[in-house]
Amino acid sequence: MKNREEAISYCLEIGNTYEDYPFRDKNWTLMLHKHNKKVFAWIFEKERHIWMNVKCEPGFLDYWRQLYKSVVPAFHLNKDHWNSIILDGTVPNEEIYDMIQHSYMLTKN
């Protein structure tokens, strides 16, 4: 996964989700649950890469950050609950999918 379209498409495939552009800055795409309107992924471009902020359980924040240098404390969000994934091709798609699924489940209720 390296581009915004792939990230959005995967998030929509989860089901009962939608994309939104609530800010004046159209660089930000939010992926939300339809039933509770909670955001589970923030997608944006920064430093010539697409980044995705995903929610993470505290015990896994550092795990992902230590495993991949392209997983960093979340840009513009609470670093104790969110990570940023830099979609530069260094994090395997299956791992990105896993992080998105976890974020989806953490924000479901």
Secondary structure, 3 states (H helix, E strand, C coil): CCCHHHHHHHHHHCCCEEEECCCCCCCCEEEEECCCCCEEEEEEEECCEEEEEEECCHHHHHHHHHHCCCEEECCCCCCCCEEEEEECCCCCHHHHHHHHHHHHHHCCC
